[in-house]
Amino acid sequence: MTSSYMTELQPPQKVLLGPGPSTVHPRVLAAMATPVMGHLDPAFFQVMDDVCEMLRQVYHTNNKMTVPISSTGTGAMETACANVIERGDGVLIARNGYFGIRLGDIAERCGATVHLMDTPWGKPVDPNMLRDELKKHPGLKAVGVVHAETSTGVISEVKELVDVIHEAGALAIVDAVTSLGGHDVRMDDWGIDVCYSATQKCLGAPPGLAPISLSEAAMDVVVKRESKVQSFYFNLKDLESYWNQTRAYHHTSPINMTYALRESLRMMMEEGLENRIQRHAKVAAGLRAGVEALGLKLLAEDGARLNPLTTMSVPDGIEDAKVRRTLLNEYDIEIGGGLGEFAGKAWRVGLMGESARERNVFALLSALETILSKEGYEVAFGASLSAAQRAIATFDKD
Ligand SMILES: Cc1ncc(COP(=O)(O)O)c(C=O)c1O
C-alpha cells in the first residue's frame, strides 16, 4: 500500500466563504512562490518597508510601529496584551462574542486583573454602558474591544468606544481581525492605541501574519514598562528594532508570507480602499437580502451588521453540520458553523477579500435553496437569488 504522502499535494479548489481563510488571488500565490531571501538581506528590508508603508495606509495611521507579527491573529492578541499589561494592571474587556472572551482570557494569562463587561450575543458594545462600567473601575490601564465580532457578525462603533475609554484615561486595544480591509478602520482619527488584525480575512493573503499598530502613547507605555515582557517572541521593543531600526536579528521572518502580504496589499492599493470597502458592503447587502428571502433569520442586530461576515439562524429541523458538509462535498463551498453560544444554531458566511464577489453570493444562495429543499425545508425557488440581485442592482442608488 502506498502512503498518501507519496502523492504530490493537490489541494481541491474550494470557494472559501467561511470566517477565514478567504480565497487567495493567484497573484498573491505567485508572489509566495518566488525565491526565498535571507531575513537580513537588504533586498528583504525593502520588502519589509513596502509592507509597513501599505499597512499604515490601510490602518489610516502614521504610527511608526505598524508591523506584521509572525503569527495568526491570536498571536497579535497575545502581543497586544503581553506588551501593554504588567502583572496586577487593571483591564476591562468588553465582550460581545467568542473573540472578546478569548481576549479576556489572554489578558488574564498576562497577569491583569480583568473586569468583564458582557453584551448579549448579536448586539454591539454600547458606549454608554461602557462609560457606566468604567466609572466602577477607576484607574484601568487598558480596555479591550472587538471591532468586528466574527462569532456573531456584529460591528461595534469603535470611535465612540475609544472616546469613552480615553475619558477614563485607559488605552484602547481594538481587535480588527475581521474588519481591516473590509470596513473602515481609522486608527489615528479614532484615536485607537493598539490595533491588530490578521492576513487571512479581508486582507486577502493566507493565514500566517498578523499586522499590529501602536500609537506613540502606547509604545511609550511598552518602552517604560517596569517588568520584562514575559514573551520573547512577541516582545515589541525587539520587533521594533528589527522592523524599524537596527534590523537586528530577532527571529527568522516568514519571508514568503511577507511577499504574499506585500502583493495582497498592492492589490488593495490598486483597487482603492474606499472601493474595496464598498465592494464588501455591496455583496453583503446581496447576501443579507437573499438569506432573508430564504426565510433565515439574521442574527446580528439591524444597524450593526458586519459586511465581511454574516450570521444566520439554522432553520428548525435542519441539521447544521449536514448542510455544511453537503455544501463542501457537493458544491465545493465552505461556510462556517456557530461558535460558543451559537454552536449548532448558526451559519457564518464570510465574504472577505477575494471571496467578496457577487458570483459567490449567487453560488451559495442557489446551493442553499437546493440543499434545504431536499432536507424538507420549504423553498420558493429563485426567491433568494432575485432578492440578492435586486439588492445588488439597487445598491449604488441607495
Ligand atoms: C475577531 C477575531 N479575533 C481574533 C481571531 C483569531 O485569529 P486567528 O484564528 O488568526 O488566530 C479571529 C479569528 O477568526 C477573529 O475573528
The ligand as an ORCA input file, in Angstrom:
! r2SCAN-3c Opt
* xyz 0 1
  C     -12.279     38.803     15.690
  C     -11.184     37.781     15.728
  N     -10.169     37.950     16.582
  C      -9.168     37.059     16.642
  C      -9.136     35.936     15.846
  C      -8.023     34.959     15.980
  O      -7.301     34.879     14.800
  P      -6.557     33.560     14.318
  O      -7.564     32.475     14.175
  O      -5.968     34.017     13.013
  O      -5.514     33.230     15.313
  C     -10.171     35.726     14.939
  C     -10.187     34.530     14.082
  O     -11.142     34.212     13.431
  C     -11.214     36.676     14.882
  O     -12.227     36.512     14.028
*
